[in-house]
Amino acid sequence: MAVLFVFREPETVYDCASVICGLQFIMGCSGFYGRGNQFRISRWRRLYSFTVTTLGLLGLYGSLTTLLADADLRKQLFASDTLVLSIAGMELVMSTMVYVVSVLSLQWYARRHMRIYDRLAALDNRLVRDFGANMNYRKMLRKNIVVLALVSFIYLVAINSAAIQVTSHWAVFLVTAFSYTIVTGGPHFTGYVHMSLAEMLAIRFRLLQRILDPIFLQYRFPQRQLRELRIRQVVAMVQELHNLIMEINHVYALSLGTAMAHDLAISTSELYILFGQSVGMGGGYQTDDDYRDQEIRQKLLGYVALCMITPLYKLLIAPFYCDRAVTEAKKCLRLVEQLDIWFPKNPSLRLLVESQMCWRRQAKIQFTGGLDVVLNRRVISMFTSVLVNYLLILIQFAMTQKMGEQIELQKVALQDWIGY
């Protein structure tokens, strides 16, 4: 409850989504922002988004160019692991590509994106006015604030920890960290907005399930004509929410697909760094140089582990929210199919049920990402299996490499003993 003291009491869906959409707008990945009880698009908002995008990219690559101009720093950098450097370069290129794609696609579909919230607001007004529903916006807003605050804190600490440890060029490092936060944070917040939309739809599907209870309908609307009217309204709202799923897929198809590909690629790369750098730490006699190298590896492991939390959480949790929303939608449709059984004296409801069943056979509603990848629990298991198999390959490779090194050491020891 304390997290709401600095925010006004949420009364509409705009108040509920203003925090997460506001962060998306600050990162330049949205052309609209809240004003009053609605979201608006303007020329100045568009200009701000493109300005932030340009400054973020210029700041990132400009500061990196300045850092690489230092001979000592460049020497230390090139003395590092070449594979780690290649992974870092791949991350910069992929993050830039994903950020540009997210900005351009979401700016292109900004009006359609904004209309999703307008349609949700209109649906909520009907639920409150005709059915006396309690939308409980406070709970949703509180969850958004807590989750985004934790994720932002972890992400900022992870990115800026490298700049704090640098004794020279710390100002340039801070510019790099700030620009990198914008470039990578924009797609991350876009993923959280998509998760929030899926959760909003799931909440409304559950609410419609309660309304479609025959006992509730007979008690709340004893008059036959009024009850039939309200049932038709509920069925229309169920279909509207299904249409919103298709609209969300259309708006987020390109940005979500590229972000998921980036998250999967960077998660496997960070797994390699975590496993590769942790192999061989400790054990045996160690010199002062070994201790310094081990300390550097430990700091790198902590930095990579913190950076890995945000994309991995989003990669594995987002399909769960989507799958739950689709599951709740299917429950709603099953209840709609039984309306003519519950109310046999209303022959018009039979035609309504038949039309809905025909529509259901034609429209297979699922949340999808890029290349029509269905976001459900099966995708979560696929991502998890990819990461686990990759980790097993790393373990097998490390064991084979270690065995080869031991064999070579035994050969050298045997040659020394024989005298060759």
Secondary structure, DSSP 8 states (H G I E B T S, - for coil): -GGGTTS----SHHHHHHHHHHHHHHTT--SEEE-SSSEEE-HHHHHHHHHHHHHHHHHHHHHHHHHHT-HHHHHHHHTS-HHHHHHHHHHHHHHHHHHHHHHHHHHHTHHHHHHHHHHHHHHHHHHHHHH-----HHHHHHHHHHHHHHHHHHHHHHHHHHHHT-SSSHHHHHHHHHHHHHHHHHHHHHHHHHHHHHHHHHHHHHHHHHHT-HHHHHHH--SHHHHHHHHHHHHHHHHHHHHHHHHHHHHHHHHHHHHHHHHHHHHHHHHHHHHHHHTT-S-S---HHHHHHHHHHHHHHHHHHHHHHHHHHHHHHHHHHHHHHHHHHHHHHHHHTTHHHH-TT-HHHHHHHHHHHHHHHH-----B-GGG-B-SHHHHHHHHHHHHHHHHHHHHHHHHHHHHHHHHHHHHHHHHHHT-
